[in-house]
């Protein structure tokens, strides 16, 4: 179980993803609290999402939607991984029939590395293991910050 006692299951829970071909970072957050927490990093065997693990997280957290970081070039054009990120969004929607929100993630992994390496002084091995879930948290937090709350 990954549940944080402060992160109650609510009707406004979202799972956030930092998609990569080798690893996918996952975070959870709620609109009412406007907070996101990192959950875990999933390995992508054969560069394919671990759908069994994602399904387990969906069952555990029962989100009302997903937020996926989409990276593009500085000029707004797609980079080589952008089409795979968009495919992942379509697959999430198709498998779970929940809305998928796209969030610009231009600097999220870089920011995660900077935070962990410079500010928290995490070693390179630990950094590699957790940078994606922290990037997912930053992606989801950015999206949550942009949403209007009625609470």
C-alpha positions in Angstrom: 0.0 0.0 0.0 1.3 3.4 -1.0 -1.4 5.5 0.7 -0.3 8.4 2.8 -2.6 8.8 5.8 -2.9 12.5 4.9 -4.0 11.8 1.3 -7.5 10.6 1.9 -9.3 9.0 -1.1 -11.7 11.6 -2.4 -13.9 12.2 -5.4 -11.3 14.5 -6.9 -8.2 12.3 -6.9 -5.9 12.4 -9.9 -2.9 10.3 -10.9 -0.1 12.1 -12.6 2.5 10.5 -14.9 5.9 11.4 -16.1 6.1 9.2 -19.2 9.4 7.8 -20.4 10.2 4.9 -22.6 12.2 3.1 -19.9 10.4 4.4 -16.7 7.2 6.1 -15.8 7.0 8.3 -12.7 3.6 8.3 -10.9 2.1 10.8 -8.4 -1.2 11.2 -6.8 -3.0 14.4 -5.8 -6.4 16.0 -5.0 -8.1 19.2 -6.1 -9.5 19.9 -2.7 -6.1 20.0 -1.1 -4.3 21.2 -4.2 -1.4 18.9 -3.3 0.4 16.2 -5.1 2.7 13.5 -3.7 5.1 11.2 -5.5 4.1 7.5 -5.5 6.6 5.4 -7.3 8.5 4.8 -10.5 7.4 2.0 -12.8 9.8 0.2 -15.1 8.7 -0.1 -18.7 9.7 -3.6 -19.9 10.5 -3.6 -23.6 9.7 0.2 -23.6 6.0 -0.5 -23.1 4.0 0.8 -20.1 3.5 -1.7 -17.3 -0.3 -1.7 -17.6 -0.7 -4.3 -14.8 1.0 -2.0 -12.3 -0.9 1.1 -13.6 -4.2 -0.9 -13.2 -3.2 -1.7 -9.7 -2.7 2.0 -8.9 -6.0 2.9 -10.5 -7.8 0.3 -8.4 -6.0 1.5 -5.2 -6.5 5.2 -5.7 -9.7 5.3 -7.8 -8.9 8.5 -9.6 -11.4 10.6 -11.5 -8.8 11.4 -14.1 -5.2 11.5 -15.1 -2.6 14.2 -15.8 0.2 13.3 -18.2 3.3 15.4 -18.8 3.9 16.2 -22.5 7.3 17.4 -23.6 7.9 19.4 -26.7 10.8 21.4 -28.1 11.2 25.0 -27.0 9.5 26.2 -30.2 6.4 24.1 -29.5 7.1 21.4 -32.0 7.1 17.7 -31.1 10.3 16.1 -29.9 11.0 12.4 -30.7 9.1 11.1 -27.6 6.1 13.3 -27.9 4.1 10.9 -30.2 4.6 8.1 -27.6 3.4 10.4 -24.8 0.3 11.2 -26.8 -0.3 7.5 -27.5 0.1 6.8 -23.7 -2.7 9.4 -23.1 -5.0 7.7 -25.6 -4.3 4.3 -24.1 -5.0 5.6 -20.5 -8.3 7.0 -21.7 -9.2 3.9 -23.7 -8.3 1.4 -20.9 -9.8 3.3 -17.9 -12.5 5.5 -19.6 -11.3 8.5 -17.5 -10.3 12.0 -18.7 -6.7 12.5 -19.5 -5.3 16.1 -19.0 -2.1 17.0 -20.7 0.4 19.3 -18.9 3.5 20.9 -20.4 6.5 19.2 -18.8 9.3 21.0 -20.5 11.5 21.2 -17.4 10.0 18.8 -14.9 12.6 16.1 -15.0 15.4 18.7 -15.0 13.8 20.5 -12.1 13.4 17.2 -10.2 17.1 16.4 -10.7 18.1 19.9 -9.6 16.0 19.7 -6.5 17.2 16.3 -5.5 20.9 16.7 -6.4 21.5 20.3 -5.5 19.1 21.0 -2.7 18.7 17.6 -1.0 22.1 16.2 -2.0 20.7 12.8 -3.1 23.4 10.6 -4.7 23.3 9.8 -8.4 22.0 6.2 -7.9 19.1 7.3 -5.7 18.5 10.2 -8.0 18.1 7.9 -11.0 15.6 5.8 -9.0 13.3 8.6 -7.8 13.6 11.5 -10.4 10.7 10.3 -12.5 8.2 10.1 -9.6 9.3 13.5 -8.4 8.9 14.8 -12.0 5.4 13.3 -12.0 4.6 15.1 -8.7 5.8 18.4 -10.3 3.7 17.8 -13.4 0.6 17.0 -11.3 1.2 19.9 -8.9 1.5 22.4 -11.8 -1.8 21.1 -13.2 -3.5 21.3 -9.8 -2.2 24.8 -9.3 -3.9 25.8 -12.5 -7.3 24.5 -11.6 -10.1 26.5 -9.9 -11.2 25.1 -6.6 -14.6 25.6 -5.1 -13.5 24.6 -1.6 
